[in-house]
Amino acid sequence: MAPSSGFYTWVWSIDKQKQGENARYLTDSFTDRFGRVAETSVAPFQPEAVSKANGRLVKPGDAVTDTITVSSTNGAWLKQNGAPIPVVFEGIAYQVPDTLPPVQGSEVPAGAVPVGSVQVVAEGPGTYTSPAVTLPDAGFVTWVWEVKKASQPEWVRPFLATDWRDTYGINVETHSVRWPVTIMSEVREYNVHEGGRAFDRITVTGYPDNHPDFTGDGYWGPDAKELTHTVYGPFATDTELTEDLPLEDAPVLTRITTPAKNGIYDIGYTDEDAIRPAKPGYYATITSFEGDDRVQPFVSSPADIWERFFVPGLEQPVSVVTQAQESAFVGDPFSDTALVQGTDIPKGAYLVFRAYGPQPAGDAPVCEVPFFTSAKVPVTQAGHYRSGETTVNKPGNVYWVETLYDKDGKVLAAGKCGAPGETTVVTERPPGTPPTPPSTRPPLPKPPTSLAETGSDGWMSLVWGGIAVALLATGGTLWFGRRLALYRERNGDVREEETGLDDLMNE
């Protein structure tokens, strides 16, 4: 048996001096020629690879590669005519079932789905980089490499010992395609009186269902546990609330944390998470997530008009800030939102939204004849107002222009064609993409109005005290407790905040 891979050839010889009495029958000694084909055997070599994924933490849509270091594990890498024999290595990237890192094993699990396959031709021992594979979905993706004799050119096959396949689920051969979290914030009232309280609803989606329960496995780190909601302010003007606002230097009113998991979190409703602006000005709630090995980091935008509230001070001029839906597919509904600001909104004021296009993305915006004109939207106070939804039947840029009128039709404020935040980019729907659901928001809780506007905690204590006396007088204590328990039970993952009386009454 050959001790290692290589070419082995027989050489035979006859030494006349060692033949004894028979030497007289030989004319001379004899030695066979070295390397005769008929007298040569091949001990095949065993090519194998060790790989390392390029990009430990990536995101959906990224193109990734793998680096393989190849060698012969049973001796020399054989050569033919002085050149190393080429070997085809085949790599498959598998989407790991579920949302946790793969379990290492000799077999590929039945639920693992191939998301890409590549080939590398190794022309001798060394290090090679694979072609790129695009990873479409969040989760873990792991590489498995193999050498199959059947995949090699026919002349190569005799030189290979046997088929070989890598182990499934090796941590360094795995990418974490981190989940993109989506967080939508909506303040309850835009105007909050000085010394009053503000309320915010945070809707969180995009986490894997078992986040933040993963505690790590020694290679992959544990889930981060919390979202942080920071209320910044006051700012003298809303023009400071831009995408590039330097948050590290911004004034902070308060910070509140909620679990880093999907759900709806209503903040500002308890003493522990009260939002009490003490000075006039503009405020914004910014939600941030530090990120972990399964989920991408996230920071909401200071420019998001749904995350703002305002504490009036001196007279503020009437103005309108708008925020159109950023993107949509052809045929799907989309809309615009306006934030009306100011301390003296005239009675009978109304908004009209107009949409123009769609136009080619490279062309200068033109707003002459709208394809959509909203109904008159009554404006009774500072706050958010929606345009209503529209659709288009071809791709392109849609430009929104909003106009605020007084009761006589005089223009109080008007947007500009192509203004930042006022464009919806409409694209063709990729094959297999389901229709976009309507952009509806769930109703907000109903805290006592005076609490939100004035912060009159003493008055509210009297109200709640009166309710308690009335309930006791009518034997309603058990009823009230039961209604509260049912309310919390039905809310499931929603944070257990104190709720308004109206919510309990309507259960």
C-alpha positions in Angstrom: 0.0 0.0 0.0 1.3 3.4 -0.9 2.1 5.5 2.2 0.8 8.8 0.5 -0.3 10.2 -2.8 2.1 10.2 -5.7 3.4 8.3 -8.7 5.0 5.0 -8.0 7.1 3.1 -10.6 8.8 -0.3 -10.6 12.5 -0.7 -11.5 13.8 -4.2 -11.9 17.5 -5.2 -12.0 19.7 -8.4 -12.4 23.1 -8.4 -10.8 25.3 -11.0 -12.5 27.6 -11.1 -9.5 24.8 -12.4 -7.3 23.7 -15.3 -9.5 26.2 -17.8 -8.2 26.9 -20.8 -10.5 24.2 -19.5 -12.9 26.3 -16.3 -13.6 28.1 -18.1 -16.4 24.8 -18.2 -18.4 24.4 -14.4 -18.3 26.3 -12.0 -20.5 26.0 -9.1 -18.1 24.1 -7.4 -15.3 20.7 -5.6 -16.2 18.7 -2.7 -14.9 15.2 -1.8 -16.1 14.4 1.7 -17.4 12.9 4.1 -14.8 9.4 5.4 -15.3 8.1 3.0 -17.9 4.3 3.6 -18.2 3.5 0.0 -17.9 5.4 -0.3 -14.7 4.0 2.9 -13.0 1.1 3.2 -10.6 -0.8 6.3 -9.3 -1.7 6.8 -5.6 -4.5 9.4 -6.0 -4.5 12.6 -3.9 -7.3 13.9 -1.7 -8.1 17.6 -2.3 -10.0 19.3 0.6 -10.7 22.9 1.6 -11.0 25.0 4.7 -13.2 28.1 4.2 -14.1 31.4 5.9 -17.1 33.5 5.0 -16.2 37.1 3.8 -18.6 39.2 5.8 -19.7 38.0 9.2 -22.5 40.6 9.5 -24.3 41.5 6.3 -27.8 42.7 5.3 -30.4 41.4 2.8 -29.4 42.1 -0.8 -25.6 42.1 -0.1 -23.4 40.1 -2.4 -20.9 38.0 -0.4 -18.0 35.7 -1.2 -16.2 32.8 0.6 -12.4 32.2 0.8 -11.2 28.6 0.6 -7.7 27.4 1.4 -7.2 24.1 -0.5 -4.6 21.4 -0.1 -4.1 17.6 -0.4 -4.7 15.9 2.9 -2.9 12.6 2.0 0.3 13.8 0.5 1.5 15.7 -2.5 -0.9 17.5 -4.9 -0.2 15.6 -8.1 1.1 17.2 -11.2 0.7 16.3 -14.9 3.4 17.4 -17.3 4.9 19.6 -14.6 1.7 21.5 -13.8 -0.6 20.9 -10.8 -3.7 18.9 -11.7 -6.8 21.3 -11.6 -9.6 20.4 -9.3 -13.2 21.8 -9.4 -14.5 22.8 -5.9 -18.3 23.4 -5.7 -19.7 25.6 -3.0 -23.4 26.0 -2.0 -24.7 28.8 0.3 -27.6 27.5 2.4 -30.3 29.6 4.1 -30.4 28.1 7.6 -33.9 27.0 8.8 -35.6 29.3 11.4 -33.8 32.3 12.8 -31.0 30.9 15.0 -27.4 30.0 14.0 -26.9 26.6 12.3 -26.1 23.5 14.3 -22.9 22.0 13.0 -23.3 18.5 11.5 -22.2 16.1 8.8 -25.5 16.3 6.9 -27.4 19.3 5.5 -30.8 19.6 7.2 -33.9 19.0 5.1 -35.1 22.6 5.8 -31.9 24.3 4.6 -32.6 26.1 1.3 -29.8 26.7 -1.3 -29.6 30.4 -2.1 -26.5 30.2 -4.4 -23.9 27.9 -5.8 -20.5 28.6 -7.2 -17.4 26.8 -8.5 -13.7 27.4 -7.9 -11.1 25.7 -10.1 -8.0 25.1 -7.8 -4.9 24.9 -9.9 -2.8 23.6 -7.0 -2.7 24.2 -3.3 -3.4 27.8 -2.2 -6.1 30.3 -1.3 -9.0 31.2 -3.6 -12.0 33.6 -3.4 -15.3 32.3 -4.7 -17.6 34.2 -7.1 -20.2 36.4 -5.3 -23.6 35.2 -4.1 -26.5 37.6 -3.3 -28.3 36.9 -0.1 -32.0 38.0 -0.4 -33.4 37.3 3.0 -32.6 37.9 6.7 -31.3 35.0 8.7 -28.2 32.9 8.8 -26.5 31.6 5.6 -23.8 28.9 5.8 -21.4 27.5 3.1 -20.8 23.9 2.3 -18.0 22.9 -0.1 -17.4 19.6 -1.9 -15.3 17.9 -4.5 -17.1 15.4 -6.7 -15.1 13.1 -9.0 -18.1 13.1 -11.3 -17.8 16.9 -11.8 -14.2 16.8 -12.8 -12.9 16.5 -16.4 -12.6 12.8 -17.3 -8.8 12.8 -17.4 -8.6 14.2 -13.9 -10.8 11.6 -12.2 -8.1 8.8 -11.9 -5.9 11.2 -9.9 -8.5 11.9 -7.2 -8.8 9.6 -4.2 -12.6 10.0 -3.5 -15.4 12.5 -3.1 -15.2 15.0 -0.2 -17.7 17.3 1.4 -17.3 20.0 4.1 -19.2 20.0 7.4 -22.5 21.9 7.5 -22.9 24.9 9.9 -19.3 25.7 10.8 -19.5 29.2 12.4 -16.6 30.8 10.5 -18.3 29.6 7.2 -21.6 31.4 8.2 -23.0 34.9 7.5 -25.6 36.6 9.7 -27.9 38.4 7.3 -29.1 40.8 9.9 -32.8 41.6 10.1 -33.9 45.2 9.3 -36.1 46.6 12.0 -38.8 49.1 11.2 -40.0 51.5 13.8 -42.9 53.9 13.4 -43.6 56.6 15.9 -46.7 58.7 16.3 -47.2 61.4 18.9 -50.7 61.7 20.2 -51.0 65.5 20.1 -48.7 67.8 18.2 -49.4 70.8 20.6 -48.5 70.2 24.2 -48.9 73.0 26.8 -45.9 74.0 28.8 -45.8 71.8 31.9 -48.2 69.3 30.3 -47.4 65.8 29.1 -46.8 64.3 25.7 -47.7 60.7 24.6 -46.1 58.6 21.9 -47.0 55.3 20.2 -44.1 53.2 19.0 -44.9 50.4 16.5 -42.0 48.0 16.1 -41.8 45.4 13.4 -39.0 43.4 11.7 -37.4 41.6 14.6 -37.3 37.8 14.4 -40.1 36.4 16.5 -37.8 35.0 19.2 -35.9 38.3 19.7 -34.5 39.2 22.3 -34.4 35.6 23.7 -31.2 34.4 22.1 -28.4 34.4 24.7 -25.4 33.7 22.3 -23.4 30.6 21.7 -19.8 31.6 22.1 -19.3 32.7 18.5 -22.5 34.6 17.9 -23.3 37.3 20.5 -26.6 37.6 22.5 -29.5 39.7 21.5 -29.6 43.3 22.6 -32.5 43.6 25.0 -33.8 47.2 24.7 -34.9 50.0 22.4 -34.2 53.5 23.6 -36.6 56.3 23.0 -34.9 59.7 23.5 -36.9 62.9 23.6 -34.7 65.7 22.3 -35.5 69.4 22.8 -36.4 72.1 23.1 -35.3 73.5 19.7 -36.0 77.1 18.8 -37.2 76.2 15.3 -38.3 73.1 13.5 -35.7 73.7 10.7 -33.1 72.3 13.1 -34.8 68.9 12.9 -33.0 67.5 9.9 -31.6 64.1 8.9 -28.1 65.2 9.8 -29.0 66.7 13.2 -25.9 66.0 15.5 -27.8 64.1 18.3 -24.7 64.0 20.5 -24.9 67.7 21.0 -28.7 68.0 21.1 -30.6 68.8 24.3 -32.3 65.8 26.0 -35.6 66.0 27.8 -35.8 62.3 28.8 -35.0 58.7 27.8 -37.4 55.8 27.9 -36.7 52.1 27.2 -38.9 49.3 25.9 -38.2 45.7 25.0 -36.4 45.0 21.7 -39.2 43.0 20.2 -42.1 43.4 17.9 -45.1 45.1 19.3 -46.9 48.4 20.0 -45.5 50.4 22.9 -47.4 53.4 24.2 -45.1 55.7 26.2 -45.7 58.7 28.4 -48.7 57.3 30.1 -47.2 56.4 33.5 -45.2 58.2 36.1 -42.1 56.1 35.3 -42.1 57.1 31.6 -43.7 60.5 31.8 -42.8 63.0 29.0 -43.1 66.5 30.6 -41.7 69.4 28.5 -40.8 72.2 30.8 -39.9 74.8 28.2 -41.4 76.2 24.9 -40.0 74.9 21.6 -39.9 71.9 19.3 -39.3 68.4 20.5 -38.6 65.1 18.7 -38.7 61.5 19.9 -35.8 59.5 18.4 -35.8 55.7 18.7 -32.5 53.9 18.5 -31.4 50.3 18.6 -27.7 49.5 19.1 -27.9 46.4 16.8 -26.7 42.9 17.6 -25.5 39.8 15.7 -29.0 39.1 14.4 -30.6 42.5 13.9 -29.2 45.7 12.2 -28.8 48.9 14.2 -31.5 51.5 13.8 -31.9 55.2 14.5 -35.1 57.0 13.5 -34.9 60.2 11.6 -35.1 63.6 13.4 -36.8 64.8 10.2 -39.8 62.5 10.7 -42.8 64.8 11.3 -44.7 62.0 13.1 -42.2 62.0 15.9 -42.5 65.7 16.8 -44.5 67.8 19.2 -44.5 71.5 20.0 -44.8 73.5 23.2 -46.1 77.0 22.2 -44.4 80.0 23.7 -44.6 83.3 22.0 -46.7 83.7 18.9 -45.5 81.3 16.2 -46.3 81.9 12.5 -48.4 79.5 10.6 -46.4 77.1 8.4 -46.7 73.6 6.9 -44.1 70.8 6.8 -44.8 67.8 4.7 -43.6 64.2 4.4 -44.7 62.1 1.4 -44.5 58.3 1.3 -41.0 57.7 0.0 -41.7 54.8 -2.4 -44.5 52.7 -3.9 -45.1 50.0 -6.5 -47.1 50.7 -9.7 -50.8 50.2 -8.8 -50.3 50.4 -5.1 -51.7 53.2 -2.9 -49.5 56.0 -1.6 -50.1 59.3 0.2 -48.7 62.5 1.7 -48.9 63.9 5.2 -48.7 67.6 6.3 -47.8 68.9 9.7 -49.4 72.3 10.2 -47.6 74.5 12.8 -48.4 77.8 14.4 -50.2 79.3 17.4 -53.0 81.1 15.5 -54.6 78.8 12.9 -57.5 80.8 11.5 -61.0 79.4 11.8 -62.2 77.7 8.6 -58.6 76.9 7.3 -58.2 73.9 5.1 -55.5 72.0 3.2 -55.5 70.7 -0.4 -52.9 68.2 -1.6 -52.0 67.9 -5.3 -49.8 65.2 -6.9 -48.0 65.6 -10.3 -46.4 63.0 -12.5 -45.1 60.4 -12.6 -42.1 61.9 -14.3 -38.7 60.3 -15.3 -36.3 60.5 -12.3 -33.6 62.5 -14.1 -35.9 65.2 -15.3 -36.5 68.5 -13.5 -39.7 68.4 -11.5 -42.7 69.9 -13.3 -45.9 70.7 -11.4 -48.5 72.1 -13.9 -51.5 69.8 -14.2 -52.1 67.5 -11.1 -53.4 63.9 -11.7 -54.6 63.9 -8.1 -56.3 66.7 -6.1 -57.5 65.9 -2.6 -60.7 67.0 -1.0 -60.5 70.0 1.2 -59.0 68.8 4.5 -60.3 71.0 7.4 -57.5 72.3 9.7 -58.7 73.1 13.2 -55.4 73.2 15.0 -51.7 72.5 14.7 -51.1 68.8 14.0 -50.9 66.1 11.3 -53.2 65.9 8.3 -53.3 63.2 5.6 -53.9 63.7 1.9 -55.8 60.5 1.2 -54.4 57.8 -1.1 -53.9 57.7 -4.8 -52.2 55.3 -7.4 -50.4 55.5 -10.7 -50.2 53.0 -13.6 -46.5 53.6 -14.6 -43.2 54.1 -12.8 -41.6 57.5 -12.2 -41.3 60.3 -9.6 -44.5 61.8 -8.2 -44.2 65.3 -6.8 -46.6 66.5 -4.1 -47.5 70.1 -3.4 -49.7 71.0 -0.4 -51.5 74.4 0.0 -53.0 75.8 3.2 -55.9 78.2 2.6 -58.0 80.4 4.9 -61.8 80.2 4.8 -61.9 82.6 1.9 -59.5 80.7 -0.3 -56.5 82.9 0.5 -53.2 81.0 0.5 -51.6 80.9 3.9 -48.7 78.5 3.1 -47.8 76.5 0.0 -45.2 73.8 -0.8 -42.7 73.9 -3.6 -42.6 71.4 -6.5 -39.8 68.9 -5.9 -39.2 70.0 -2.3 -37.2 67.6 -0.1 -39.5 65.0 1.4 -42.2 65.7 -1.1 -41.4 63.0 -3.7 -42.8 59.4 -4.0 -40.6 57.2 -6.2 -42.9 54.7 -8.0 -41.3 51.5 -9.4 -42.4 48.3 -11.1 -43.3 45.6 -8.7 -40.7 42.8 -8.6 -42.1 39.4 -9.6 -43.7 37.6 -6.6 -44.0 40.7 -4.5 -47.4 40.8 -2.8 -49.6 44.0 -3.0 -48.7 46.7 -0.4 -51.4 46.9 2.3 -53.0 50.4 2.9 -50.9 52.7 5.0 -53.3 52.7 8.0 -52.2 53.4 11.5 -53.9 51.8 14.6 -56.0 54.1 16.8 -54.1 55.7 19.7 -55.1 55.2 23.3 -57.5 57.8 24.8 -55.8 59.5 27.8 -57.8 62.3 29.5 -57.6 65.3 27.2 -56.7 67.8 29.9 -53.7 65.6 31.0 -52.2 65.7 27.5 -52.8 69.5 27.1 -52.2 71.0 30.5 -50.5 68.4 32.7 -52.9 69.1 35.5 -52.0 66.1 37.6 -53.9 67.5 40.7 -57.1 67.8 38.7 -56.7 64.3 37.4 -56.1 62.9 40.9 -59.5 64.4 41.9 -61.1 62.8 38.8 -59.6 59.3 39.6 -60.5 59.7 43.2 -64.1 60.5 42.3 -64.2 57.5 40.0 -62.9 55.3 42.9 -65.5 56.6 45.3 -68.3 56.0 42.8 -67.2 52.5 42.1 -67.0 51.6 45.8 -70.4 53.1 46.4 -71.9 51.0 43.6 -70.0 47.8 44.3 -68.0 48.3 41.1 -64.5 47.5 42.4 -64.5 43.9 41.3 -66.0 44.9 37.9 -63.3 47.5 37.3 -60.5 45.1 38.3 -61.9 42.4 36.0 -62.1 44.9 33.1 -58.5 45.9 33.7 -57.4 42.3 33.7 -59.3 41.6 30.4 -57.8 44.6 28.8 -54.2 43.6 29.6 -54.8 40.0 28.6 -56.2 41.0 25.2 -53.2 43.3 24.5 -50.7 40.4 24.4 -47.2 41.7 23.7 -48.3 45.3 24.1 -46.4 46.9 27.0 -48.5 46.9 30.2 -49.0 50.7 30.4 -51.8 52.3 32.4 -54.7 52.9 30.1 -57.4 55.6 29.9 -60.8 55.0 31.5 -62.5 55.2 28.1 -60.5 52.1 26.9 -61.7 50.1 29.9 -65.3 51.2 29.6 -65.3 50.2 25.9 -63.9 46.7 26.5 
